[in-house]
Amino acid sequence: VKVKGLPYSAREADVLDFFRHFNVRPVGVSLVPNARGESSGDALVEFGSEEEVIRALSLHRAHFGHRYLEIFRVGKGDAQEVS
């Protein structure tokens, strides 16, 4: 899935903590940099099953600190274009 709206200071560990009750694949979190190589506030997260993806999508607009996250389904090809 693609996660938008993360604080620019968010680390991979923070994203893993947010999804701590999910089966995230090993090395399954990628923070997406902007054109300058800085944090964009976006991440790609890979889950262990389709069921986990559906559960993760249910967190669309959930709060992450003082921000809310937008969570979207992306395919493998979409993820490669973004990263």
RORO-675437 format. One line per 2 residues: number of its first residue (from 1); their letters; for each residue x, y, z of N, C-alpha, C. Coordinates in Angstrom, 1 decimal. Atoms other than C-alpha are relative to their C-alpha. Layout:
NUM> A> X/Y/Z/X/Y/Z/X/Y/Z; ...
END
This chain:
1> VK> 0.8/-1.2/0.0/0.0/0.0/0.0/0.9/1.2/0.0; -0.7/-1.3/-0.1/1.0/3.6/-0.3/-0.6/0.8/1.1
3> VK> 0.4/-0.8/-1.1/0.8/5.7/2.8/0.4/1.5/-0.2; -0.3/-1.4/0.2/0.6/9.5/2.4/-0.4/0.8/1.3
5> GL> 0.3/-0.9/-1.1/0.7/12.2/5.1/0.8/-0.2/1.2; -0.9/0.3/-1.1/3.5/10.9/7.3/0.7/1.3/0.4
7> PY> -0.8/-1.2/-0.3/5.4/13.6/9.2/1.4/-0.2/-0.7; -1.3/0.1/0.7/8.7/14.4/7.4/1.0/-0.6/0.9
9> SA> -0.9/0.6/-0.9/10.5/13.2/10.5/-0.2/-1.5/0.2; 0.4/1.4/-0.3/8.9/9.7/10.4/1.2/-0.9/-0.6
11> RE> -1.0/1.0/0.4/11.3/6.8/10.2/-0.7/-1.3/-0.3; 0.5/1.3/0.3/10.8/3.2/9.0/-0.6/-0.6/1.2
13> AD> 0.4/0.6/-1.3/10.5/2.1/12.6/-1.3/0.6/0.5; 1.3/-0.6/-0.3/7.6/4.6/13.1/-1.1/-0.6/-0.8
15> VL> 1.1/0.6/0.9/5.7/3.1/10.2/-0.2/-1.4/0.5; 0.1/1.4/-0.5/6.4/-0.4/11.5/-0.8/0.0/1.3
17> DF> 0.7/-0.1/-1.3/5.1/0.7/14.9/-1.5/0.3/-0.3; 1.4/-0.3/0.4/1.9/2.1/13.3/-0.7/-1.3/-0.4
19> FR> 0.6/1.2/0.5/1.3/-1.2/11.6/0.4/-1.3/0.8; -0.5/1.1/-0.9/2.5/-3.3/14.6/-0.9/-1.2/0.1
21> HF> 0.9/1.1/-0.1/-0.6/-5.5/14.6/-0.2/-0.7/-1.4; 0.1/0.5/1.4/-0.1/-6.4/10.9/1.2/-0.8/-0.3
23> NV> -1.1/0.8/0.5/2.1/-8.9/9.1/0.7/0.8/-1.1; -0.8/-0.8/1.0/4.5/-6.5/7.3/1.1/-0.9/-0.4
25> RP> -1.1/0.8/0.5/7.0/-8.3/5.1/1.3/0.6/0.5; -1.3/-0.4/-0.4/10.6/-8.2/6.2/0.5/1.0/-1.1
27> VG> -0.5/-1.1/0.9/12.2/-5.0/4.7/-1.2/0.5/-0.8; 1.2/-0.4/0.8/8.6/-4.1/3.7/-0.4/1.4/0.1
29> VS> 0.3/-1.4/-0.1/8.7/-0.4/4.5/1.1/0.8/-0.8; -0.9/-0.9/0.8/10.2/2.1/2.0/-0.5/1.4/0.1
31> LV> 0.4/-1.4/0.0/10.1/5.8/2.7/0.4/0.6/-1.3; -0.2/-0.5/1.4/9.7/7.6/-0.6/0.6/1.5/0.1
33> PN> -0.6/-1.3/-0.1/12.0/10.6/-1.0/-0.6/0.9/-1.1; 0.4/-1.0/1.0/11.1/13.8/-2.9/1.1/0.1/-1.0
35> AR> -1.0/-0.2/1.0/13.1/15.0/-5.9/1.4/0.5/0.5; -1.2/-0.4/-0.6/15.7/16.5/-3.6/0.6/-1.0/1.0
37> GE> -0.5/1.1/-0.9/16.2/13.2/-1.7/-0.5/0.1/1.4; 0.5/-0.2/-1.4/14.4/14.5/1.4/-1.3/-0.8/0.2
39> SS> 1.2/0.7/-0.3/11.4/12.9/3.1/-1.2/0.7/-0.7; 1.2/-0.6/0.7/8.1/13.4/1.1/-1.2/-0.2/0.8
41> GD> 1.2/0.3/-0.8/5.8/12.1/3.8/-0.7/-1.2/-0.5; 0.6/1.1/0.6/5.0/9.1/1.7/0.8/-1.3/0.3
43> AL> -0.7/1.3/-0.2/5.9/5.4/2.3/-0.8/-1.1/-0.8; 0.6/1.2/0.5/5.3/2.1/0.6/0.2/-1.1/1.0
45> VE> 0.0/1.0/-1.0/4.4/-0.8/2.8/-0.5/-1.3/-0.6; 0.4/1.3/0.5/4.3/-4.5/1.8/-0.5/-0.9/1.1
47> FG> 0.6/0.9/-1.0/2.1/-6.9/3.7/0.1/-1.5/-0.4; -0.2/1.4/0.3/2.2/-10.7/3.9/-1.1/-0.7/-0.7
49> SE> 1.1/0.6/0.7/-1.2/-11.3/2.4/-1.0/1.0/-0.4; 1.1/-0.9/0.4/-4.2/-9.8/0.7/-0.9/0.4/1.1
51> EE> 0.9/-0.3/-1.1/-6.2/-10.0/3.9/0.7/1.2/0.8; -0.7/-1.1/-0.7/-3.5/-7.8/5.6/-0.1/1.3/-0.8
53> VI> 0.1/-1.2/0.8/-3.7/-5.3/2.7/-1.4/0.6/0.3; 1.4/-0.4/-0.2/-7.5/-5.1/3.2/-0.1/0.6/1.4
55> RA> 0.1/-0.5/-1.4/-7.1/-4.6/7.0/0.8/1.4/0.0; -0.7/-1.2/0.0/-4.5/-1.9/6.3/-0.8/1.2/-0.6
57> LS> 0.8/-1.0/0.7/-6.8/0.0/3.9/-1.1/0.5/0.9; 1.0/-0.5/-1.0/-9.3/0.2/6.8/0.5/1.1/0.9
59> LH> -0.6/-1.1/-0.8/-6.9/2.6/8.5/0.1/1.3/-0.8; 0.0/-1.3/0.7/-7.4/5.2/5.8/-0.6/1.1/0.9
61> RA> 0.3/-1.2/-0.8/-7.6/8.6/7.6/0.2/-0.2/1.5; -0.3/0.2/-1.4/-6.4/7.1/10.9/1.1/1.0/0.4
63> HF> -1.0/-1.0/-0.5/-4.3/9.5/13.0/1.4/-0.6/0.3; -1.4/0.3/-0.3/-0.5/9.3/13.2/0.5/1.2/0.6
65> GH> -0.3/-1.2/-0.7/0.4/11.7/15.9/-1.1/1.1/-0.2; 1.0/-1.1/0.2/-1.3/15.0/15.0/-0.5/0.1/-1.5
67> RY> 0.4/0.0/1.4/-1.7/14.1/11.3/-0.9/-1.2/-0.2; 0.7/1.2/0.4/-4.0/11.7/9.5/0.6/-0.5/-1.2
69> LE> -0.6/0.7/1.2/-2.8/9.2/6.9/-1.0/-0.4/-1.0; 0.8/0.5/1.2/-4.2/8.4/3.5/0.7/-1.3/-0.4
71> IF> -0.6/1.3/0.3/-3.7/4.8/2.6/-0.7/-0.6/-1.2; 0.5/0.4/1.3/-4.1/3.5/-0.9/0.6/-1.3/-0.5
73> RV> -0.5/1.2/0.6/-3.7/0.2/-2.7/0.9/0.4/-1.2; -0.8/-0.1/1.2/-0.9/0.1/-5.2/0.5/-1.4/-0.4
75> GK> -0.5/1.3/0.5/0.3/-2.7/-7.4/1.6/0.0/0.0; -1.4/0.1/0.0/3.9/-3.9/-7.7/0.6/1.0/-1.0
77> GD> -0.5/-0.9/1.0/4.4/-1.9/-10.9/-0.1/1.5/0.4; 0.1/-1.4/-0.5/3.1/1.3/-9.3/1.0/0.2/1.1
79> AQ> -1.0/-0.2/-1.1/5.4/0.8/-6.3/1.4/0.2/-0.6; -1.4/-0.1/0.6/8.5/0.4/-8.6/0.1/1.4/-0.6
81> EV> -0.1/-1.3/0.6/7.6/3.7/-10.4/0.1/1.1/1.1; 0.0/-0.9/-1.1/7.2/5.5/-7.0/1.4/0.0/0.6
83> S> -1.2/0.1/-0.7/10.4/4.2/-5.5/1.2/0.4/-0.8
END
